[in-house]
Amino acid sequence: MTFLIGLLAGVCIACQSAINARLRLHLGFAFLTSFVSFVVGLIFLVGLSLGLGSPLWFDKATLSAAP
């Protein structure tokens, strides 16, 4: 199972660089391309966090226990 997750991660990285290159050609600016990429990633991770029922923030006890 670990092998399949690693394989899927490698495929996703290759796809992301191809998508970013095409997005760069479409938008025309590298900064705007990176901004769009980060916003889409943020929306995906917030949705995933909400879908799994995980909190989007840390409570004070967790933060105070960190070194």
mmCIF file as Biopython writes it, N, C-alpha, C and O atoms, coordinates in Angstrom:
data_model
#
loop_
_atom_site.group_PDB
_atom_site.id
_atom_site.type_symbol
_atom_site.label_atom_id
_atom_site.label_alt_id
_atom_site.label_comp_id
_atom_site.label_asym_id
_atom_site.label_entity_id
_atom_site.label_seq_id
_atom_site.pdbx_PDB_ins_code
_atom_site.Cartn_x
_atom_site.Cartn_y
_atom_site.Cartn_z
_atom_site.occupancy
_atom_site.B_iso_or_equiv
_atom_site.auth_seq_id
_atom_site.auth_asym_id
_atom_site.pdbx_PDB_model_num
ATOM 1   N N  . MET A ? 1  ? 0.814   -1.189 0.000   1.0 0.0 1  A 1 
ATOM 2   C CA . MET A ? 1  ? 0.000   0.000  0.000   1.0 0.0 1  A 1 
ATOM 3   C C  . MET A ? 1  ? 0.863   1.260  0.000   1.0 0.0 1  A 1 
ATOM 4   O O  . MET A ? 1  ? 0.542   2.242  -0.671  1.0 0.0 1  A 1 
ATOM 5   N N  . THR A ? 2  ? 1.953   1.225  0.753   1.0 0.0 2  A 1 
ATOM 6   C CA . THR A ? 2  ? 2.846   2.375  0.800   1.0 0.0 2  A 1 
ATOM 7   C C  . THR A ? 2  ? 3.440   2.654  -0.578  1.0 0.0 2  A 1 
ATOM 8   O O  . THR A ? 2  ? 3.599   3.811  -0.966  1.0 0.0 2  A 1 
ATOM 9   N N  . PHE A ? 3  ? 3.763   1.610  -1.306  1.0 0.0 3  A 1 
ATOM 10  C CA . PHE A ? 3  ? 4.302   1.769  -2.651  1.0 0.0 3  A 1 
ATOM 11  C C  . PHE A ? 3  ? 3.302   2.490  -3.560  1.0 0.0 3  A 1 
ATOM 12  O O  . PHE A ? 3  ? 3.680   3.373  -4.330  1.0 0.0 3  A 1 
ATOM 13  N N  . LEU A ? 4  ? 2.034   2.111  -3.465  1.0 0.0 4  A 1 
ATOM 14  C CA . LEU A ? 4  ? 1.003   2.730  -4.305  1.0 0.0 4  A 1 
ATOM 15  C C  . LEU A ? 4  ? 0.809   4.212  -3.959  1.0 0.0 4  A 1 
ATOM 16  O O  . LEU A ? 4  ? 0.603   5.036  -4.850  1.0 0.0 4  A 1 
ATOM 17  N N  . ILE A ? 5  ? 0.875   4.546  -2.675  1.0 0.0 5  A 1 
ATOM 18  C CA . ILE A ? 5  ? 0.756   5.944  -2.267  1.0 0.0 5  A 1 
ATOM 19  C C  . ILE A ? 5  ? 1.942   6.748  -2.805  1.0 0.0 5  A 1 
ATOM 20  O O  . ILE A ? 5  ? 1.768   7.868  -3.286  1.0 0.0 5  A 1 
ATOM 21  N N  . GLY A ? 6  ? 3.132   6.184  -2.723  1.0 0.0 6  A 1 
ATOM 22  C CA . GLY A ? 6  ? 4.314   6.853  -3.271  1.0 0.0 6  A 1 
ATOM 23  C C  . GLY A ? 6  ? 4.233   7.024  -4.776  1.0 0.0 6  A 1 
ATOM 24  O O  . GLY A ? 6  ? 4.609   8.067  -5.311  1.0 0.0 6  A 1 
ATOM 25  N N  . LEU A ? 7  ? 3.749   6.012  -5.448  1.0 0.0 7  A 1 
ATOM 26  C CA . LEU A ? 7  ? 3.575   6.084  -6.900  1.0 0.0 7  A 1 
ATOM 27  C C  . LEU A ? 7  ? 2.549   7.154  -7.274  1.0 0.0 7  A 1 
ATOM 28  O O  . LEU A ? 7  ? 2.772   7.933  -8.201  1.0 0.0 7  A 1 
ATOM 29  N N  . LEU A ? 8  ? 1.450   7.192  -6.569  1.0 0.0 8  A 1 
ATOM 30  C CA . LEU A ? 8  ? 0.425   8.197  -6.821  1.0 0.0 8  A 1 
ATOM 31  C C  . LEU A ? 8  ? 0.950   9.608  -6.548  1.0 0.0 8  A 1 
ATOM 32  O O  . LEU A ? 8  ? 0.638   10.536 -7.293  1.0 0.0 8  A 1 
ATOM 33  N N  . ALA A ? 9  ? 1.729   9.774  -5.507  1.0 0.0 9  A 1 
ATOM 34  C CA . ALA A ? 9  ? 2.321   11.076 -5.202  1.0 0.0 9  A 1 
ATOM 35  C C  . ALA A ? 9  ? 3.257   11.517 -6.320  1.0 0.0 9  A 1 
ATOM 36  O O  . ALA A ? 9  ? 3.250   12.686 -6.705  1.0 0.0 9  A 1 
ATOM 37  N N  . GLY A ? 10 ? 4.051   10.610 -6.838  1.0 0.0 10 A 1 
ATOM 38  C CA . GLY A ? 10 ? 4.953   10.946 -7.940  1.0 0.0 10 A 1 
ATOM 39  C C  . GLY A ? 10 ? 4.212   11.339 -9.196  1.0 0.0 10 A 1 
ATOM 40  O O  . GLY A ? 10 ? 4.619   12.270 -9.891  1.0 0.0 10 A 1 
ATOM 41  N N  . VAL A ? 11 ? 3.135   10.646 -9.496  1.0 0.0 11 A 1 
ATOM 42  C CA . VAL A ? 11 ? 2.316   10.984 -10.664 1.0 0.0 11 A 1 
ATOM 43  C C  . VAL A ? 11 ? 1.677   12.354 -10.481 1.0 0.0 11 A 1 
ATOM 44  O O  . VAL A ? 11 ? 1.626   13.150 -11.419 1.0 0.0 11 A 1 
ATOM 45  N N  . CYS A ? 12 ? 1.189   12.628 -9.271  1.0 0.0 12 A 1 
ATOM 46  C CA . CYS A ? 12 ? 0.555   13.928 -9.005  1.0 0.0 12 A 1 
ATOM 47  C C  . CYS A ? 12 ? 1.550   15.079 -9.139  1.0 0.0 12 A 1 
ATOM 48  O O  . CYS A ? 12 ? 1.191   16.146 -9.638  1.0 0.0 12 A 1 
ATOM 49  N N  . ILE A ? 13 ? 2.777   14.880 -8.708  1.0 0.0 13 A 1 
ATOM 50  C CA . ILE A ? 13 ? 3.789   15.937 -8.833  1.0 0.0 13 A 1 
ATOM 51  C C  . ILE A ? 13 ? 4.079   16.214 -10.299 1.0 0.0 13 A 1 
ATOM 52  O O  . ILE A ? 13 ? 4.196   17.372 -10.700 1.0 0.0 13 A 1 
ATOM 53  N N  . ALA A ? 14 ? 4.195   15.169 -11.096 1.0 0.0 14 A 1 
ATOM 54  C CA . ALA A ? 14 ? 4.439   15.358 -12.529 1.0 0.0 14 A 1 
ATOM 55  C C  . ALA A ? 14 ? 3.252   16.056 -13.198 1.0 0.0 14 A 1 
ATOM 56  O O  . ALA A ? 14 ? 3.439   16.931 -14.043 1.0 0.0 14 A 1 
ATOM 57  N N  . CYS A ? 15 ? 2.059   15.676 -12.826 1.0 0.0 15 A 1 
ATOM 58  C CA . CYS A ? 15 ? 0.866   16.323 -13.397 1.0 0.0 15 A 1 
ATOM 59  C C  . CYS A ? 15 ? 0.772   17.777 -12.972 1.0 0.0 15 A 1 
ATOM 60  O O  . CYS A ? 15 ? 0.389   18.634 -13.768 1.0 0.0 15 A 1 
ATOM 61  N N  . GLN A ? 16 ? 1.116   18.061 -11.727 1.0 0.0 16 A 1 
ATOM 62  C CA . GLN A ? 16 ? 1.017   19.436 -11.247 1.0 0.0 16 A 1 
ATOM 63  C C  . GLN A ? 16 ? 1.975   20.361 -11.996 1.0 0.0 16 A 1 
ATOM 64  O O  . GLN A ? 16 ? 1.609   21.491 -12.318 1.0 0.0 16 A 1 
ATOM 65  N N  . SER A ? 17 ? 3.170   19.909 -12.273 1.0 0.0 17 A 1 
ATOM 66  C CA . SER A ? 17 ? 4.105   20.769 -13.004 1.0 0.0 17 A 1 
ATOM 67  C C  . SER A ? 17 ? 3.618   21.013 -14.429 1.0 0.0 17 A 1 
ATOM 68  O O  . SER A ? 17 ? 3.800   22.110 -14.958 1.0 0.0 17 A 1 
ATOM 69  N N  . ALA A ? 18 ? 3.008   20.019 -15.057 1.0 0.0 18 A 1 
ATOM 70  C CA . ALA A ? 18 ? 2.453   20.211 -16.394 1.0 0.0 18 A 1 
ATOM 71  C C  . ALA A ? 18 ? 1.257   21.163 -16.359 1.0 0.0 18 A 1 
ATOM 72  O O  . ALA A ? 18 ? 1.115   22.013 -17.238 1.0 0.0 18 A 1 
ATOM 73  N N  . ILE A ? 19 ? 0.405   21.027 -15.356 1.0 0.0 19 A 1 
ATOM 74  C CA . ILE A ? 19 ? -0.742  21.924 -15.219 1.0 0.0 19 A 1 
ATOM 75  C C  . ILE A ? 19 ? -0.277  23.352 -14.952 1.0 0.0 19 A 1 
ATOM 76  O O  . ILE A ? 19 ? -0.822  24.295 -15.524 1.0 0.0 19 A 1 
ATOM 77  N N  . ASN A ? 20 ? 0.716   23.519 -14.095 1.0 0.0 20 A 1 
ATOM 78  C CA . ASN A ? 20 ? 1.232   24.858 -13.807 1.0 0.0 20 A 1 
ATOM 79  C C  . ASN A ? 20 ? 1.859   25.495 -15.041 1.0 0.0 20 A 1 
ATOM 80  O O  . ASN A ? 20 ? 1.729   26.703 -15.239 1.0 0.0 20 A 1 
ATOM 81  N N  . ALA A ? 21 ? 2.526   24.721 -15.859 1.0 0.0 21 A 1 
ATOM 82  C CA . ALA A ? 21 ? 3.127   25.257 -17.079 1.0 0.0 21 A 1 
ATOM 83  C C  . ALA A ? 21 ? 2.049   25.747 -18.045 1.0 0.0 21 A 1 
ATOM 84  O O  . ALA A ? 21 ? 2.183   26.815 -18.643 1.0 0.0 21 A 1 
ATOM 85  N N  . ARG A ? 22 ? 0.994   24.971 -18.193 1.0 0.0 22 A 1 
ATOM 86  C CA . ARG A ? 22 ? -0.101  25.391 -19.084 1.0 0.0 22 A 1 
ATOM 87  C C  . ARG A ? 22 ? -0.846  26.586 -18.509 1.0 0.0 22 A 1 
ATOM 88  O O  . ARG A ? 22 ? -1.270  27.469 -19.254 1.0 0.0 22 A 1 
ATOM 89  N N  . LEU A ? 23 ? -1.008  26.620 -17.204 1.0 0.0 23 A 1 
ATOM 90  C CA . LEU A ? 23 ? -1.659  27.758 -16.557 1.0 0.0 23 A 1 
ATOM 91  C C  . LEU A ? 23 ? -0.824  29.018 -16.731 1.0 0.0 23 A 1 
ATOM 92  O O  . LEU A ? 23 ? -1.370  30.105 -16.919 1.0 0.0 23 A 1 
ATOM 93  N N  . ARG A ? 24 ? 0.494   28.877 -16.670 1.0 0.0 24 A 1 
ATOM 94  C CA . ARG A ? 24 ? 1.403   30.018 -16.882 1.0 0.0 24 A 1 
ATOM 95  C C  . ARG A ? 24 ? 1.242   30.580 -18.287 1.0 0.0 24 A 1 
ATOM 96  O O  . ARG A ? 24 ? 1.245   31.797 -18.469 1.0 0.0 24 A 1 
ATOM 97  N N  . LEU A ? 25 ? 1.103   29.711 -19.281 1.0 0.0 25 A 1 
ATOM 98  C CA . LEU A ? 25 ? 0.896   30.169 -20.652 1.0 0.0 25 A 1 
ATOM 99  C C  . LEU A ? 25 ? -0.443  30.878 -20.799 1.0 0.0 25 A 1 
ATOM 100 O O  . LEU A ? 25 ? -0.555  31.853 -21.542 1.0 0.0 25 A 1 
ATOM 101 N N  . HIS A ? 26 ? -1.449  30.396 -20.099 1.0 0.0 26 A 1 
ATOM 102 C CA . HIS A ? 26 ? -2.783  30.980 -20.194 1.0 0.0 26 A 1 
ATOM 103 C C  . HIS A ? 26 ? -2.874  32.327 -19.470 1.0 0.0 26 A 1 
ATOM 104 O O  . HIS A ? 26 ? -3.458  33.276 -19.992 1.0 0.0 26 A 1 
ATOM 105 N N  . LEU A ? 27 ? -2.293  32.408 -18.259 1.0 0.0 27 A 1 
ATOM 106 C CA . LEU A ? 27 ? -2.398  33.629 -17.458 1.0 0.0 27 A 1 
ATOM 107 C C  . LEU A ? 27 ? -1.360  34.675 -17.835 1.0 0.0 27 A 1 
ATOM 108 O O  . LEU A ? 27 ? -1.628  35.875 -17.761 1.0 0.0 27 A 1 
ATOM 109 N N  . GLY A ? 28 ? -0.185  34.228 -18.235 1.0 0.0 28 A 1 
ATOM 110 C CA . GLY A ? 28 ? 0.843   35.157 -18.687 1.0 0.0 28 A 1 
ATOM 111 C C  . GLY A ? 28 ? 1.793   35.658 -17.614 1.0 0.0 28 A 1 
ATOM 112 O O  . GLY A ? 28 ? 2.820   36.250 -17.944 1.0 0.0 28 A 1 
ATOM 113 N N  . PHE A ? 29 ? 1.489   35.442 -16.345 1.0 0.0 29 A 1 
ATOM 114 C CA . PHE A ? 29 ? 2.351   35.924 -15.266 1.0 0.0 29 A 1 
ATOM 115 C C  . PHE A ? 29 ? 2.656   34.781 -14.305 1.0 0.0 29 A 1 
ATOM 116 O O  . PHE A ? 29 ? 1.757   34.051 -13.889 1.0 0.0 29 A 1 
ATOM 117 N N  . ALA A ? 30 ? 3.920   34.635 -13.960 1.0 0.0 30 A 1 
ATOM 118 C CA . ALA A ? 30 ? 4.319   33.548 -13.056 1.0 0.0 30 A 1 
ATOM 119 C C  . ALA A ? 30 ? 3.744   33.763 -11.662 1.0 0.0 30 A 1 
ATOM 120 O O  . ALA A ? 30 ? 3.330   32.806 -11.008 1.0 0.0 30 A 1 
ATOM 121 N N  . PHE A ? 31 ? 3.716   35.022 -11.197 1.0 0.0 31 A 1 
ATOM 122 C CA . PHE A ? 31 ? 3.184   35.294 -9.859  1.0 0.0 31 A 1 
ATOM 123 C C  . PHE A ? 31 ? 1.706   34.927 -9.779  1.0 0.0 31 A 1 
ATOM 124 O O  . PHE A ? 31 ? 1.271   34.315 -8.803  1.0 0.0 31 A 1 
ATOM 125 N N  . LEU A ? 32 ? 0.948   35.289 -10.777 1.0 0.0 32 A 1 
ATOM 126 C CA . LEU A ? 32 ? -0.480  34.977 -10.799 1.0 0.0 32 A 1 
ATOM 127 C C  . LEU A ? 32 ? -0.702  33.470 -10.871 1.0 0.0 32 A 1 
ATOM 128 O O  . LEU A ? 32 ? -1.633  32.944 -10.261 1.0 0.0 32 A 1 
ATOM 129 N N  . THR A ? 33 ? 0.144   32.788 -11.607 1.0 0.0 33 A 1 
ATOM 130 C CA . THR A ? 33 ? 0.047   31.334 -11.695 1.0 0.0 33 A 1 
ATOM 131 C C  . THR A ? 33 ? 0.275   30.689 -10.331 1.0 0.0 33 A 1 
ATOM 132 O O  . THR A ? 33 ? -0.479  29.801 -9.933  1.0 0.0 33 A 1 
ATOM 133 N N  . SER A ? 34 ? 1.303   31.128 -9.615  1.0 0.0 34 A 1 
ATOM 134 C CA . SER A ? 34 ? 1.565   30.555 -8.294  1.0 0.0 34 A 1 
ATOM 135 C C  . SER A ? 34 ? 0.449   30.911 -7.317  1.0 0.0 34 A 1 
ATOM 136 O O  . SER A ? 34 ? 0.089   30.094 -6.470  1.0 0.0 34 A 1 
ATOM 137 N N  . PHE A ? 35 ? -0.101  32.118 -7.424  1.0 0.0 35 A 1 
ATOM 138 C CA . PHE A ? 35 ? -1.203  32.514 -6.557  1.0 0.0 35 A 1 
ATOM 139 C C  . PHE A ? 35 ? -2.423  31.624 -6.780  1.0 0.0 35 A 1 
ATOM 140 O O  . PHE A ? 35 ? -3.033  31.150 -5.822  1.0 0.0 35 A 1 
ATOM 141 N N  . VAL A ? 36 ? -2.774  31.402 -8.035  1.0 0.0 36 A 1 
ATOM 142 C CA . VAL A ? 36 ? -3.918  30.540 -8.359  1.0 0.0 36 A 1 
ATOM 143 C C  . VAL A ? 36 ? -3.663  29.116 -7.862  1.0 0.0 36 A 1 
ATOM 144 O O  . VAL A ? 36 ? -4.566  28.476 -7.323  1.0 0.0 36 A 1 
ATOM 145 N N  . SER A ? 37 ? -2.454  28.628 -8.040  1.0 0.0 37 A 1 
ATOM 146 C CA . SER A ? 37 ? -2.114  27.276 -7.598  1.0 0.0 37 A 1 
ATOM 147 C C  . SER A ? 37 ? -2.258  27.140 -6.082  1.0 0.0 37 A 1 
ATOM 148 O O  . SER A ? 37 ? -2.815  26.155 -5.597  1.0 0.0 37 A 1 
ATOM 149 N N  . PHE A ? 38 ? -1.760  28.119 -5.338  1.0 0.0 38 A 1 
ATOM 150 C CA . PHE A ? 38 ? -1.862  28.062 -3.878  1.0 0.0 38 A 1 
ATOM 151 C C  . PHE A ? 38 ? -3.308  28.198 -3.402  1.0 0.0 38 A 1 
ATOM 152 O O  . PHE A ? 38 ? -3.705  27.533 -2.445  1.0 0.0 38 A 1 
ATOM 153 N N  . VAL A ? 39 ? -4.099  29.051 -4.055  1.0 0.0 39 A 1 
ATOM 154 C CA . VAL A ? 39 ? -5.497  29.214 -3.660  1.0 0.0 39 A 1 
ATOM 155 C C  . VAL A ? 39 ? -6.282  27.928 -3.912  1.0 0.0 39 A 1 
ATOM 156 O O  . VAL A ? 39 ? -7.091  27.518 -3.079  1.0 0.0 39 A 1 
ATOM 157 N N  . VAL A ? 40 ? -6.047  27.300 -5.048  1.0 0.0 40 A 1 
ATOM 158 C CA . VAL A ? 40 ? -6.734  26.030 -5.340  1.0 0.0 40 A 1 
ATOM 159 C C  . VAL A ? 40 ? -6.317  24.967 -4.325  1.0 0.0 40 A 1 
ATOM 160 O O  . VAL A ? 40 ? -7.161  24.205 -3.854  1.0 0.0 40 A 1 
ATOM 161 N N  . GLY A ? 41 ? -5.054  24.906 -3.987  1.0 0.0 41 A 1 
ATOM 162 C CA . GLY A ? 41 ? -4.582  23.957 -2.971  1.0 0.0 41 A 1 
ATOM 163 C C  . GLY A ? 41 ? -5.187  24.243 -1.610  1.0 0.0 41 A 1 
ATOM 164 O O  . GLY A ? 41 ? -5.557  23.315 -0.890  1.0 0.0 41 A 1 
ATOM 165 N N  . LEU A ? 42 ? -5.294  25.520 -1.246  1.0 0.0 42 A 1 
ATOM 166 C CA . LEU A ? 42 ? -5.889  25.897 0.025   1.0 0.0 42 A 1 
ATOM 167 C C  . LEU A ? 42 ? -7.359  25.489 0.083   1.0 0.0 42 A 1 
ATOM 168 O O  . LEU A ? 42 ? -7.820  24.941 1.084   1.0 0.0 42 A 1 
ATOM 169 N N  . ILE A ? 43 ? -8.084  25.761 -0.990  1.0 0.0 43 A 1 
ATOM 170 C CA . ILE A ? 43 ? -9.501  25.382 -1.034  1.0 0.0 43 A 1 
ATOM 171 C C  . ILE A ? 43 ? -9.655  23.865 -0.920  1.0 0.0 43 A 1 
ATOM 172 O O  . ILE A ? 43 ? -10.540 23.379 -0.216  1.0 0.0 43 A 1 
ATOM 173 N N  . PHE A ? 44 ? -8.799  23.126 -1.607  1.0 0.0 44 A 1 
ATOM 174 C CA . PHE A ? 44 ? -8.850  21.666 -1.531  1.0 0.0 44 A 1 
ATOM 175 C C  . PHE A ? 44 ? -8.578  21.176 -0.109  1.0 0.0 44 A 1 
ATOM 176 O O  . PHE A ? 44 ? -9.296  20.312 0.394   1.0 0.0 44 A 1 
ATOM 177 N N  . LEU A ? 45 ? -7.547  21.722 0.543   1.0 0.0 45 A 1 
ATOM 178 C CA . LEU A ? 45 ? -7.195  21.251 1.882   1.0 0.0 45 A 1 
ATOM 179 C C  . LEU A ? 45 ? -8.238  21.652 2.920   1.0 0.0 45 A 1 
ATOM 180 O O  . LEU A ? 45 ? -8.502  20.886 3.847   1.0 0.0 45 A 1 
ATOM 181 N N  . VAL A ? 46 ? -8.836  22.833 2.786   1.0 0.0 46 A 1 
ATOM 182 C CA . VAL A ? 46 ? -9.905  23.226 3.708   1.0 0.0 46 A 1 
ATOM 183 C C  . VAL A ? 46 ? -11.107 22.307 3.513   1.0 0.0 46 A 1 
ATOM 184 O O  . VAL A ? 46 ? -11.708 21.855 4.488   1.0 0.0 46 A 1 
ATOM 185 N N  . GLY A ? 47 ? -11.457 22.032 2.262   1.0 0.0 47 A 1 
ATOM 186 C CA . GLY A ? 47 ? -12.563 21.114 1.998   1.0 0.0 47 A 1 
ATOM 187 C C  . GLY A ? 47 ? -12.296 19.723 2.527   1.0 0.0 47 A 1 
ATOM 188 O O  . GLY A ? 47 ? -13.188 19.087 3.087   1.0 0.0 47 A 1 
ATOM 189 N N  . LEU A ? 48 ? -11.070 19.242 2.354   1.0 0.0 48 A 1 
ATOM 190 C CA . LEU A ? 48 ? -10.696 17.928 2.870   1.0 0.0 48 A 1 
ATOM 191 C C  . LEU A ? 48 ? -10.767 17.904 4.393   1.0 0.0 48 A 1 
ATOM 192 O O  . LEU A ? 48 ? -11.251 16.938 4.982   1.0 0.0 48 A 1 
ATOM 193 N N  . SER A ? 49 ? -10.288 18.955 5.018   1.0 0.0 49 A 1 
ATOM 194 C CA . SER A ? 49 ? -10.325 19.038 6.474   1.0 0.0 49 A 1 
ATOM 195 C C  . SER A ? 49 ? -11.755 19.067 6.990   1.0 0.0 49 A 1 
ATOM 196 O O  . SER A ? 49 ? -12.080 18.395 7.969   1.0 0.0 49 A 1 
ATOM 197 N N  . LEU A ? 50 ? -12.607 19.842 6.334   1.0 0.0 50 A 1 
ATOM 198 C CA . LEU A ? 50 ? -14.016 19.885 6.741   1.0 0.0 50 A 1 
ATOM 199 C C  . LEU A ? 50 ? -14.705 18.557 6.466   1.0 0.0 50 A 1 
ATOM 200 O O  . LEU A ? 50 ? -15.533 18.114 7.261   1.0 0.0 50 A 1 
ATOM 201 N N  . GLY A ? 51 ? -14.375 17.921 5.358   1.0 0.0 51 A 1 
ATOM 202 C CA . GLY A ? 51 ? -14.984 16.641 5.013   1.0 0.0 51 A 1 
ATOM 203 C C  . GLY A ? 51 ? -14.593 15.533 5.965   1.0 0.0 51 A 1 
ATOM 204 O O  . GLY A ? 51 ? -15.394 14.639 6.236   1.0 0.0 51 A 1 
ATOM 205 N N  . LEU A ? 52 ? -13.378 15.575 6.476   1.0 0.0 52 A 1 
ATOM 206 C CA . LEU A ? 52 ? -12.920 14.552 7.416   1.0 0.0 52 A 1 
ATOM 207 C C  . LEU A ? 52 ? -13.267 14.882 8.858   1.0 0.0 52 A 1 
ATOM 208 O O  . LEU A ? 52 ? -13.050 14.069 9.757   1.0 0.0 52 A 1 
ATOM 209 N N  . GLY A ? 53 ? -13.807 16.082 9.079   1.0 0.0 53 A 1 
ATOM 210 C CA . GLY A ? 53 ? -14.181 16.481 10.429  1.0 0.0 53 A 1 
ATOM 211 C C  . GLY A ? 53 ? -13.014 16.929 11.287  1.0 0.0 53 A 1 
ATOM 212 O O  . GLY A ? 53 ? -13.125 16.952 12.513  1.0 0.0 53 A 1 
ATOM 213 N N  . SER A ? 54 ? -11.907 17.283 10.672  1.0 0.0 54 A 1 
ATOM 214 C CA . SER A ? 54 ? -10.750 17.758 11.423  1.0 0.0 54 A 1 
ATOM 215 C C  . SER A ? 54 ? -10.887 19.253 11.680  1.0 0.0 54 A 1 
ATOM 216 O O  . SER A ? 54 ? -11.440 19.979 10.854  1.0 0.0 54 A 1 
ATOM 217 N N  . PRO A ? 55 ? -10.384 19.717 12.827  1.0 0.0 55 A 1 
ATOM 218 C CA . PRO A ? 55 ? -10.462 21.156 13.090  1.0 0.0 55 A 1 
ATOM 219 C C  . PRO A ? 55 ? -9.498  21.927 12.190  1.0 0.0 55 A 1 
ATOM 220 O O  . PRO A ? 55 ? -8.460  21.412 11.773  1.0 0.0 55 A 1 
ATOM 221 N N  . LEU A ? 56 ? -9.868  23.171 11.903  1.0 0.0 56 A 1 
ATOM 222 C CA . LEU A ? 56 ? -9.015  24.014 11.063  1.0 0.0 56 A 1 
ATOM 223 C C  . LEU A ? 56 ? -8.026  24.842 11.874  1.0 0.0 56 A 1 
ATOM 224 O O  . LEU A ? 56 ? -7.256  25.610 11.297  1.0 0.0 56 A 1 
ATOM 225 N N  . TRP A ? 57 ? -8.029  24.705 13.182  1.0 0.0 57 A 1 
ATOM 226 C CA . TRP A ? 57 ? -7.149  25.468 14.036  1.0 0.0 57 A 1 
ATOM 227 C C  . TRP A ? 57 ? -6.714  24.594 15.212  1.0 0.0 57 A 1 
ATOM 228 O O  . TRP A ? 57 ? -7.266  23.521 15.458  1.0 0.0 57 A 1 
ATOM 229 N N  . PHE A ? 58 ? -5.707  25.090 15.926  1.0 0.0 58 A 1 
ATOM 230 C CA . PHE A ? 58 ? -5.201  24.399 17.105  1.0 0.0 58 A 1 
ATOM 231 C C  . PHE A ? 58 ? -5.794  25.047 18.340  1.0 0.0 58 A 1 
ATOM 232 O O  . PHE A ? 58 ? -6.030  26.255 18.362  1.0 0.0 58 A 1 
ATOM 233 N N  . ASP A ? 59 ? -6.033  24.251 19.359  1.0 0.0 59 A 1 
ATOM 234 C CA . ASP A ? 59 ? -6.481  24.849 20.616  1.0 0.0 59 A 1 
ATOM 235 C C  . ASP A ? 59 ? -5.265  25.310 21.423  1.0 0.0 59 A 1 
ATOM 236 O O  . ASP A ? 59 ? -4.128  24.981 21.086  1.0 0.0 59 A 1 
ATOM 237 N N  . LYS A ? 60 ? -5.512  26.066 22.478  1.0 0.0 60 A 1 
ATOM 238 C CA . LYS A ? 60 ? -4.423  26.643 23.266  1.0 0.0 60 A 1 
ATOM 239 C C  . LYS A ? 60 ? -3.586  25.572 23.959  1.0 0.0 60 A 1 
ATOM 240 O O  . LYS A ? 60 ? -2.380  25.751 24.130  1.0 0.0 60 A 1 
ATOM 241 N N  . ALA A ? 61 ? -4.198  24.476 24.354  1.0 0.0 61 A 1 
ATOM 242 C CA . ALA A ? 61 ? -3.444  23.413 25.030  1.0 0.0 61 A 1 
ATOM 243 C C  . ALA A ? 61 ? -2.423  22.779 24.074  1.0 0.0 61 A 1 
ATOM 244 O O  . ALA A ? 61 ? -1.303  22.468 24.479  1.0 0.0 61 A 1 
ATOM 245 N N  . THR A ? 62 ? -2.806  22.593 22.831  1.0 0.0 62 A 1 
ATOM 246 C CA . THR A ? 62 ? -1.882  22.017 21.846  1.0 0.0 62 A 1 
ATOM 247 C C  . THR A ? 62 ? -0.722  22.967 21.576  1.0 0.0 62 A 1 
ATOM 248 O O  . THR A ? 62 ? 0.431   22.543 21.500  1.0 0.0 62 A 1 
ATOM 249 N N  . LEU A ? 63 ? -1.030  24.248 21.432  1.0 0.0 63 A 1 
ATOM 250 C CA . LEU A ? 63 ? 0.013   25.222 21.155  1.0 0.0 63 A 1 
ATOM 251 C C  . LEU A ? 63 ? 0.944   25.423 22.346  1.0 0.0 63 A 1 
ATOM 252 O O  . LEU A ? 63 ? 2.146   25.614 22.159  1.0 0.0 63 A 1 
ATOM 253 N N  . SER A ? 64 ? 0.415   25.384 23.558  1.0 0.0 64 A 1 
ATOM 254 C CA . SER A ? 64 ? 1.269   25.579 24.744  1.0 0.0 64 A 1 
ATOM 255 C C  . SER A ? 64 ? 2.136   24.346 24.996  1.0 0.0 64 A 1 
ATOM 256 O O  . SER A ? 64 ? 3.186   24.469 25.628  1.0 0.0 64 A 1 
ATOM 257 N N  . ALA A ? 65 ? 1.737   23.168 24.528  1.0 0.0 65 A 1 
ATOM 258 C CA . ALA A ? 65 ? 2.533   21.959 24.728  1.0 0.0 65 A 1 
ATOM 259 C C  . ALA A ? 65 ? 3.652   21.821 23.703  1.0 0.0 65 A 1 
ATOM 260 O O  . ALA A ? 65 ? 4.553   20.999 23.874  1.0 0.0 65 A 1 
ATOM 261 N N  . ALA A ? 66 ? 3.602   22.615 22.643  1.0 0.0 66 A 1 
ATOM 262 C CA . ALA A ? 66 ? 4.644   22.538 21.599  1.0 0.0 66 A 1 
ATOM 263 C C  . ALA A ? 66 ? 5.942   23.132 22.126  1.0 0.0 66 A 1 
ATOM 264 O O  . ALA A ? 66 ? 5.913   24.100 22.887  1.0 0.0 66 A 1 
ATOM 265 N N  . PRO A ? 67 ? 7.077   22.569 21.735  1.0 0.0 67 A 1 
ATOM 266 C CA . PRO A ? 67 ? 8.372   23.096 22.231  1.0 0.0 67 A 1 
ATOM 267 C C  . PRO A ? 67 ? 8.681   24.463 21.647  1.0 0.0 67 A 1 
ATOM 268 O O  . PRO A ? 67 ? 9.721   25.046 21.954  1.0 0.0 67 A 1 
#
